[in-house]
């Protein structure tokens, strides 16, 4: 749980939003390869030939 100041929280949320934007751009690039869609499915992100999912305390890619 976060225990910092409101200003720190705001800064970290802004950084998180920037990272999310980068992830969205990467997913769009994967789709632009023309192999199929990238879609959310049951707490996973599934694309053509891969699956991204949470494993314990990290994100993992299964090919």
C-alpha positions as CSV (number, residue, x, y, z in Angstrom):
1,X,0.0,0.0,0.0
2,X,1.2,3.5,-0.8
3,X,2.2,5.6,2.2
4,X,3.7,8.7,0.7
5,X,2.4,12.2,0.3
6,X,-0.4,13.3,-2.0
7,X,2.2,15.0,-4.2
8,X,4.2,11.8,-4.5
9,X,1.0,9.9,-5.3
10,X,0.2,12.4,-8.1
11,X,3.7,12.1,-9.5
12,X,3.7,8.3,-9.5
13,X,0.2,8.2,-11.1
14,X,1.4,10.5,-13.9
15,X,4.4,8.2,-14.5
16,X,2.1,5.2,-14.5
17,X,-0.1,6.9,-17.1
18,X,2.9,7.6,-19.3
19,X,4.0,3.9,-19.1
20,X,0.4,2.8,-19.9
21,X,0.5,5.1,-23.0
22,X,3.8,3.3,-24.1
23,X,2.1,-0.1,-23.6
24,X,-0.9,1.0,-25.7
25,X,1.5,2.2,-28.5
26,X,3.3,-1.2,-28.4
27,X,0.1,-3.1,-28.6
28,X,-1.0,-1.0,-31.6
29,X,2.4,-1.8,-33.2
30,X,1.8,-5.5,-32.7
31,X,-1.6,-5.2,-34.3
32,X,-0.1,-3.3,-37.2
33,X,1.9,-6.4,-38.1
34,X,-1.3,-7.7,-39.5
35,X,-1.3,-11.1,-37.6
36,X,-4.4,-10.4,-35.6
37,X,-5.9,-8.4,-32.8
38,X,-4.5,-7.9,-29.3
39,X,-7.4,-8.3,-26.8
40,X,-8.0,-8.5,-23.0
41,X,-9.2,-11.8,-21.8
42,X,-9.7,-13.0,-18.2
43,X,-7.0,-10.9,-16.6
44,X,-4.6,-11.5,-19.5
45,X,-3.6,-9.7,-22.7
46,X,-3.8,-12.1,-25.6
47,X,-2.3,-11.5,-29.0
48,X,-1.2,-13.4,-32.1
49,X,1.2,-16.0,-30.8
50,X,1.5,-14.7,-27.2
51,X,-0.2,-14.2,-23.9
52,X,0.7,-11.7,-21.2
53,X,-0.4,-12.6,-17.7
54,X,0.3,-12.0,-14.0
55,X,2.4,-14.7,-12.4
56,X,2.8,-14.2,-8.7
57,X,4.4,-10.7,-8.3
58,X,5.4,-10.1,-12.0
59,X,4.2,-10.0,-15.5
60,X,5.1,-12.9,-17.8
61,X,4.8,-13.7,-21.5
62,X,3.9,-17.1,-22.7
63,X,4.5,-17.8,-26.4
